[in-house]
Amino acid sequence: MAEVVTFGELMLRLAPEGYNRFVQADRLCASFGGGESNVAVSLANYGFDASFVTKLPEHEIGQAAVNSLRRYGVDTSAIVRGGERVGIYYLEKGASQRPSKVIYDRAGSAIAEAAPTEFDWRKILDKARWFHFTGITPALNDRAAAICLDAVKTAKELGVTVSCDLNYRNRLWSKEKARQVMGELCQYVDVCIANEEDAADVFGIRAADTDVTAGSVNREGYRDVAGQLKERFGFSKVAITLRESISASDNNWSAMLLDGNDYFFSKAYAMHIVDRVGGGDSFGGGLIAASLLGFGPQETIEFAAAASCLKHTIEGDYNMVTKEEVLKLSGGDGSGRVQR
């Protein structure tokens, strides 16, 4: 099987053209995406043998979802086929002071109806070096959470590195339920990925002097957040993205990595955003790639932050960049000059 395995829900994304509002739209643009599938596509684009695992219907829309991954070289051989629905999310892209809006229509999707017995994790993870999931998947329901638990337990038995992006979504579950479920799953996680809000929402761990809605992030406060996460769960690494939201169109972007007992901060980027969705997933993909490539901690966090910065310039969930493009930006060339 693949070198890197990710597990989650692949959804149909329906969005008005450009920056139109839902109520203005007379047509919707269709594409596919989802937290863990986005990570798999990133890794495939960097040249890794990446596999995405989920459950999708056998009808044409399910096949179109599978094809969207195959197009970029993702291994889809472990996808279970069955069920009735592909989950949908509707995206209205924000601009300036108007925020983006997401509406989910994913109840009864194939992966939400999946059973733990449908996934042979010992076979799926055979020869894998890394397994990745996010907090979105166990939030779907108790069955999905049980599948995630089976996966991480098997990964630990096989010596596979496990990463998790906390990715709290308040429309999917309560903070109390998230704390209970993620608290158990994180016992098996080696690398924890979070943003400036996740640690507070899921585990009640907050950075001092930070107001994300006011575009103010206290970078040093996240040393304490990462340290508390590591102390509570024994993570070998904790990576936190630091987003300063000036508006829906413009953000300052950087990241921090706690590796062992040492802290590393990336350079900061002033981003003008084309599409924010998938930004955190592209960070996770960059972090995993840099780790597997044997980069040092500073190189790793620079690569992950640069990869995510570039994703914000690309329409759709998937990060359509190469390893060389990320290395160029992380190396200091953010001029945007035409490449001839």
C-alpha positions as a printed NumPy array, in Angstrom:
array([[  0.   ,   0.   ,   0.   ],
       [  0.923,   3.691,  -0.017],
       [  3.626,   5.511,   1.887],
       [  1.111,   7.967,   3.361],
       [ -2.534,   7.098,   4.104],
       [ -5.246,   9.638,   4.911],
       [ -8.835,   8.921,   5.962],
       [-11.943,  11.087,   5.898],
       [-14.886,  12.361,   3.875],
       [-14.646,  13.527,   0.271],
       [-17.418,  16.005,  -0.511],
       [-18.934,  17.687,  -3.525],
       [-18.274,  21.425,  -3.314],
       [-20.872,  23.725,  -4.896],
       [-20.043,  27.425,  -5.067],
       [-21.354,  30.52 ,  -6.869],
       [-19.041,  31.946,  -9.48 ],
       [-16.481,  34.439,  -8.227],
       [-17.629,  36.314,  -5.159],
       [-21.367,  36.121,  -5.821],
       [-23.653,  35.463,  -2.885],
       [-25.88 ,  32.394,  -2.731],
       [-28.989,  34.496,  -3.343],
       [-27.407,  35.994,  -6.483],
       [-26.28 ,  32.752,  -8.067],
       [-28.062,  31.236, -11.055],
       [-25.364,  28.568, -11.395],
       [-22.982,  26.757,  -9.065],
       [-19.458,  25.534,  -9.85 ],
       [-18.824,  21.913,  -8.86 ],
       [-15.587,  20.454,  -7.56 ],
       [-14.538,  18.033,  -4.818],
       [-12.621,  18.357,  -1.577],
       [-12.35 ,  17.492,   2.083],
       [ -9.757,  17.828,   4.811],
       [ -7.887,  14.555,   4.468],
       [ -8.335,  14.229,   0.704],
       [ -6.799,  17.687,   0.334],
       [ -3.75 ,  16.47 ,   2.257],
       [ -3.449,  13.397,   0.03 ],
       [ -3.53 ,  15.519,  -3.129],
       [ -0.832,  17.833,  -1.739],
       [  1.418,  14.883,  -0.978],
       [  0.848,  13.305,  -4.392],
       [  1.781,  16.613,  -6.028],
       [  5.041,  16.569,  -4.033],
       [  5.837,  13.142,  -5.431],
       [  4.76 ,  10.916,  -2.539],
       [  2.789,   7.7  ,  -2.888],
       [ -0.359,   8.887,  -1.121],
       [ -3.585,   6.976,  -0.534],
       [ -6.974,   8.355,   0.483],
       [ -9.482,   6.115,   2.261],
       [-13.209,   6.791,   2.494],
       [-16.554,   5.332,   1.424],
       [-18.318,   6.608,  -1.699],
       [-21.403,   5.506,  -3.65 ],
       [-21.02 ,   3.438,  -6.785],
       [-23.051,   5.866,  -8.902],
       [-21.614,   8.455, -11.287],
       [-21.17 ,  11.241,  -8.737],
       [-19.267,   8.877,  -6.469],
       [-17.095,   7.891,  -9.418],
       [-16.5  ,  11.545, -10.304],
       [-15.255,  12.072,  -6.75 ],
       [-12.847,   9.14 ,  -7.102],
       [-11.68 ,  10.464, -10.471],
       [-10.909,  13.879,  -8.958],
       [ -8.278,  12.151,  -6.809],
       [ -6.924,   9.864,  -9.514],
       [ -6.335,  12.906, -11.694],
       [ -3.593,  14.01 ,  -9.307],
       [ -2.072,  10.588,  -8.7  ],
       [ -3.74 ,   9.703,  -5.39 ],
       [ -4.148,   5.965,  -4.746],
       [ -7.888,   5.238,  -4.439],
       [ -7.684,   1.43 ,  -4.221],
       [ -8.743,   1.321,  -0.549],
       [-11.902,   3.401,  -1.057],
       [-14.976,   1.378,  -0.056],
       [-17.836,   1.66 ,  -2.547],
       [-21.44 ,   1.735,  -1.397],
       [-24.05 ,   3.919,   0.234],
       [-26.401,   6.422,  -1.362],
       [-24.965,   9.927,  -1.031],
       [-21.873,  12.023,  -1.556],
       [-21.808,  14.695,   1.121],
       [-22.163,  18.258,  -0.165],
       [-20.945,  21.586,   1.071],
       [-21.965,  24.933,  -0.351],
       [-19.368,  27.697,  -0.254],
       [-19.956,  31.428,  -0.553],
       [-16.569,  33.106,  -0.782],
       [-16.196,  36.235,   1.303],
       [-14.484,  39.447,   0.297],
       [-13.177,  42.435,   2.215],
       [-15.217,  42.671,   5.454],
       [-17.819,  40.083,   4.366],
       [-16.833,  36.627,   5.643],
       [-17.057,  33.388,   3.71 ],
       [-19.985,  31.121,   4.509],
       [-20.282,  27.322,   4.394],
       [-23.535,  25.355,   4.434],
       [-23.284,  21.578,   4.898],
       [-25.588,  18.969,   3.387],
       [-23.824,  15.8  ,   4.438],
       [-26.337,  13.884,   6.566],
       [-26.621,  10.285,   5.419],
       [-23.484,  10.41 ,   3.279],
       [-21.774,   7.13 ,   2.454],
       [-18.921,   7.655,   4.911],
       [-21.344,   8.692,   7.669],
       [-23.189,   5.396,   7.147],
       [-19.998,   3.3  ,   7.006],
       [-19.283,   0.562,   9.543],
       [-15.914,  -0.151,  11.204],
       [-15.924,  -3.676,   9.752],
       [-15.67 ,  -2.265,   6.2  ],
       [-12.068,  -1.11 ,   6.707],
       [ -9.199,  -3.589,   7.072],
       [ -6.667,  -1.211,   8.604],
       [ -3.939,  -3.797,   8.946],
       [ -4.046,  -4.313,   5.186],
       [ -4.565,  -0.611,   4.372],
       [ -1.619,   0.486,   6.518],
       [  0.732,  -2.278,   5.407],
       [  4.053,  -0.634,   4.443],
       [  2.722,   2.859,   5.288],
       [  5.002,   5.309,   7.084],
       [  2.378,   7.898,   7.99 ],
       [ -1.365,   8.024,   8.75 ],
       [ -3.335,  11.279,   8.844],
       [ -6.869,  12.211,   9.878],
       [ -8.645,  15.314,  11.149],
       [-11.153,  16.13 ,  13.85 ],
       [-13.812,  16.595,  11.167],
       [-14.172,  12.862,  10.51 ],
       [-14.903,  11.577,  14.04 ],
       [-17.329,  14.501,  14.387],
       [-19.64 ,  12.911,  11.803],
       [-21.033,  10.35 ,  14.271],
       [-20.006,   7.636,  16.711],
       [-19.413,   5.085,  13.919],
       [-16.979,   7.396,  12.162],
       [-15.235,   8.019,  15.475],
       [-14.95 ,   4.256,  16.027],
       [-13.406,   3.809,  12.556],
       [-10.84 ,   6.507,  13.376],
       [-10.039,   4.806,  16.678],
       [ -9.513,   1.452,  14.946],
       [ -7.216,   3.143,  12.44 ],
       [ -4.987,   4.932,  14.956],
       [ -4.722,   1.878,  17.201],
       [ -3.636,  -0.253,  14.25 ],
       [ -1.205,   2.43 ,  13.099],
       [  0.46 ,   2.482,  16.514],
       [  0.717,  -1.316,  16.546],
       [  2.425,  -1.198,  13.146],
       [  4.793,   1.63 ,  14.092],
       [  3.187,   4.107,  11.676],
       [  3.487,   7.799,  12.55 ],
       [  0.045,   9.318,  13.212],
       [ -0.854,  12.966,  12.661],
       [ -4.11 ,  14.718,  13.427],
       [ -5.384,  18.172,  12.555],
       [ -7.815,  19.062,  15.368],
       [-10.039,  21.013,  12.921],
       [-12.946,  21.764,  15.274],
       [-16.263,  22.422,  13.499],
       [-19.   ,  23.703,  15.781],
       [-21.717,  22.819,  13.266],
       [-20.8  ,  19.148,  13.537],
       [-20.497,  18.618,  17.29 ],
       [-20.304,  20.308,  20.676],
       [-17.091,  21.27 ,  22.404],
       [-17.874,  18.768,  25.141],
       [-18.305,  15.877,  22.679],
       [-15.182,  16.937,  20.779],
       [-13.149,  17.011,  23.986],
       [-14.29 ,  13.511,  24.934],
       [-13.727,  11.867,  21.536],
       [-10.572,  13.724,  20.525],
       [ -9.107,  13.215,  23.979],
       [ -9.204,   9.455,  23.411],
       [ -7.963,   9.6  ,  19.813],
       [ -5.077,  11.919,  20.662],
       [ -3.59 ,   9.265,  22.941],
       [ -2.424,   7.583,  19.716],
       [ -1.263,  10.719,  17.859],
       [  2.393,  11.634,  17.349],
       [  2.04 ,  14.949,  15.502],
       [ -0.723,  17.383,  16.412],
       [ -1.748,  20.178,  14.041],
       [ -4.   ,  23.018,  15.158],
       [ -4.887,  26.61 ,  14.419],
       [ -5.202,  29.562,  16.778],
       [ -8.713,  28.482,  17.856],
       [ -8.724,  24.662,  17.839],
       [ -6.79 ,  24.08 ,  21.052],
       [ -9.153,  26.404,  22.907],
       [-12.34 ,  24.956,  21.398],
       [-11.427,  21.291,  21.837],
       [ -9.261,  21.217,  24.971],
       [ -9.806,  24.602,  26.625],
       [ -6.153,  25.589,  26.131],
       [ -5.947,  29.275,  25.227],
       [ -3.161,  31.635,  24.196],
       [ -2.859,  34.803,  26.243],
       [ -3.465,  38.24 ,  24.709],
       [ -4.929,  36.912,  21.467],
       [ -8.123,  37.991,  19.697],
       [ -8.399,  36.242,  16.334],
       [-11.413,  38.32 ,  15.312],
       [ -9.397,  41.524,  15.743],
       [ -6.459,  40.29 ,  13.658],
       [ -4.251,  40.01 ,  16.73 ],
       [ -2.223,  36.888,  17.454],
       [  0.297,  36.718,  20.278],
       [  2.895,  34.41 ,  18.777],
       [  4.661,  33.836,  22.069],
       [  1.397,  32.812,  23.754],
       [  1.265,  29.774,  21.512],
       [  4.466,  28.449,  22.999],
       [  2.414,  27.779,  26.103],
       [ -0.479,  26.286,  24.088],
       [  1.842,  23.868,  22.274],
       [  3.614,  22.997,  25.499],
       [  0.339,  22.178,  27.25 ],
       [ -0.82 ,  20.014,  24.341],
       [  2.465,  18.105,  24.38 ],
       [  2.362,  17.656,  28.141],
       [ -1.214,  16.387,  28.103],
       [ -0.866,  13.885,  25.25 ],
       [  2.852,  13.245,  24.78 ],
       [  2.956,  14.503,  21.184],
       [  6.406,  14.436,  19.604],
       [  5.529,  17.534,  17.56 ],
       [  2.88 ,  20.241,  17.766],
       [  2.36 ,  22.582,  14.819],
       [  0.101,  25.631,  15.081],
       [ -0.899,  27.934,  12.238],
       [ -1.145,  31.615,  13.171],
       [ -3.68 ,  33.518,  11.104],
       [ -4.169,  37.234,  11.642],
       [ -7.448,  38.039,   9.881],
       [ -7.341,  41.613,   8.678],
       [-10.343,  40.896,   6.441],
       [-11.745,  38.048,   4.366],
       [ -9.436,  39.156,   1.558],
       [ -6.22 ,  39.848,   3.434],
       [ -4.553,  37.822,   6.173],
       [ -1.14 ,  37.659,   7.762],
       [  0.017,  34.047,   7.902],
       [  2.749,  32.251,   9.826],
       [  3.2  ,  29.091,  11.869],
       [  4.96 ,  27.618,  14.864],
       [  6.423,  24.173,  15.487],
       [  7.242,  22.589,  18.821],
       [  9.703,  19.797,  18.045],
       [ 10.9  ,  18.024,  21.17 ],
       [ 11.52 ,  20.87 ,  23.59 ],
       [ 12.388,  23.535,  21.025],
       [ 10.136,  26.104,  19.326],
       [ 10.468,  27.267,  15.723],
       [  8.566,  30.099,  14.003],
       [  8.192,  30.516,  10.261],
       [  8.498,  33.797,   8.448],
       [  5.23 ,  35.716,   8.132],
       [  3.385,  36.223,   4.85 ],
       [  0.976,  39.035,   3.954],
       [ -1.581,  37.154,   1.834],
       [ -4.203,  38.466,  -0.56 ],
       [ -6.639,  35.562,  -0.649],
       [ -8.111,  33.923,  -3.729],
       [ -9.603,  30.908,  -1.887],
       [ -9.106,  30.225,   1.803],
       [-10.702,  26.762,   1.956],
       [ -8.082,  24.044,   2.287],
       [ -5.449,  26.392,   3.685],
       [ -5.017,  24.396,   6.867],
       [ -4.988,  21.108,   4.962],
       [ -2.215,  22.357,   2.683],
       [ -0.253,  23.26 ,   5.809],
       [ -0.694,  19.698,   7.085],
       [  0.38 ,  18.272,   3.744],
       [  3.466,  20.465,   3.759],
       [  4.345,  19.471,   7.305],
       [  4.034,  15.762,   6.536],
       [  6.049,  16.105,   3.323],
       [  8.865,  18.02 ,   4.986],
       [  8.986,  15.506,   7.843],
       [  9.21 ,  12.556,   5.447],
       [ 11.876,  14.345,   3.426],
       [ 13.993,  14.571,   6.583],
       [ 13.998,  18.363,   6.815],
       [ 15.153,  19.967,  10.056],
       [ 12.554,  21.665,  12.28 ],
       [ 13.081,  25.182,  10.915],
       [ 13.008,  23.96 ,   7.306],
       [  9.888,  21.928,   8.102],
       [  7.837,  24.803,   9.469],
       [  9.012,  27.105,   6.683],
       [  7.982,  24.543,   4.05 ],
       [  4.552,  23.973,   5.643],
       [  3.811,  27.694,   6.02 ],
       [  4.924,  28.447,   2.461],
       [  2.848,  25.581,   1.04 ],
       [ -0.239,  26.922,   2.766],
       [  0.479,  30.483,   1.704],
       [  0.513,  29.341,  -1.927],
       [ -2.753,  27.41 ,  -1.496],
       [ -4.544,  30.65 ,  -0.611],
       [ -3.888,  31.766,  -4.202],
       [ -5.585,  28.731,  -5.802],
       [ -9.275,  28.1  ,  -6.486],
       [-10.73 ,  24.911,  -5.049],
       [ -9.862,  22.699,  -2.09 ],
       [ -6.787,  21.072,  -3.616],
       [ -3.335,  22.673,  -3.438],
       [ -1.981,  22.662,  -6.995],
       [  1.681,  23.395,  -6.292],
       [  4.932,  21.493,  -6.665],
       [  7.669,  20.875,  -4.131],
       [  9.962,  23.177,  -6.123],
       [  7.455,  26.052,  -5.981],
       [  7.12 ,  25.684,  -2.229],
       [ 10.88 ,  25.567,  -1.752],
       [ 11.259,  28.72 ,  -3.803],
       [  8.833,  30.644,  -1.597],
       [ 10.146,  29.188,   1.656],
       [ 13.629,  30.153,   0.486],
       [ 12.607,  33.795,   0.325],
       [ 11.38 ,  34.422,  -3.218],
       [  7.858,  35.764,  -2.825],
       [  8.155,  38.378,  -5.552],
       [  5.537,  36.799,  -7.79 ],
       [  7.552,  37.678, -10.866],
       [  6.68 ,  35.927, -14.103],
       [  8.591,  32.662, -14.532],
       [  9.935,  32.271, -18.076]])
